[in-house]
Each structure stands twice: as structure tokens, then as C-alpha cells.
Amino acid sequence: MLDEGTVRAIEGILARGDRAEVVPGPEGTVKVLRVRRSVVRDSGKKDT
């Protein structure tokens, strides 16, 4: 079960534009992971 603090943490992650993953842990606990994506390389090609 997610408590209020966990829900607020997830909402904060989402508000910054990142993704949040919730992973079940032992004895009903959960881990919240922040997933950030960034462009590593852009080929620079343009459709003309």
C-alpha cells in the first residue's frame, strides 16, 4: 500500500517531467525509482 509520503514523492517526480517506477519490495514495502531520459546523440539529419 502506498502511504501519503510515497504518493507525494511520485507526484514530485512526475511534476519535474521524469518517469516514476514503483517496484514491490519485501513485506509490503515499495521502492520508487526516478527514470530520467536525455538525448545522448542526435544524428542531425533533417527531412528535406
SEKE-890720 format. One line per 8 residues: their letters; for each residue x, y, z of C-alpha. Coordinates in pm, whole numbers. Layout:
// residues N
A	X:Y:Z ~ ...
//
This chain:
// residues 48
MLDEGTVR	0:0:0 ~ 127:347:-84 ~ 135:594:202 ~ 92:970:166 ~ 467:1038:163 ~ 524:792:-119 ~ 243:940:-326 ~ 389:1290:-277
AIEGILAR	732:1166:-385 ~ 586:1015:-703 ~ 391:1333:-780 ~ 710:1539:-735 ~ 897:1319:-981 ~ 617:1345:-1236 ~ 590:1722:-1190 ~ 955:1758:-1298
GDRAEVVP	881:1569:-1619 ~ 1060:1249:-1522 ~ 913:900:-1511 ~ 848:712:-1189 ~ 858:336:-1140 ~ 715:164:-835 ~ 881:-167:-751 ~ 736:-401:-488
GPEGTVKV	965:-496:-204 ~ 952:-735:89 ~ 672:-724:345 ~ 451:-484:150 ~ 713:-214:103 ~ 773:-33:-226 ~ 1070:137:-390 ~ 1015:446:-603
LRVRRSVV	1263:491:-886 ~ 1313:809:-1089 ~ 1380:744:-1458 ~ 1541:1028:-1649 ~ 1593:1029:-2021 ~ 1830:1252:-2210 ~ 1948:1271:-2567 ~ 2292:1117:-2589
RDSGKKDT	2343:1165:-2960 ~ 2141:1328:-3233 ~ 2224:1232:-3589 ~ 2144:1583:-3707 ~ 1960:1459:-4016 ~ 1675:1672:-4141 ~ 1398:1561:-4372 ~ 1411:1781:-4681
//
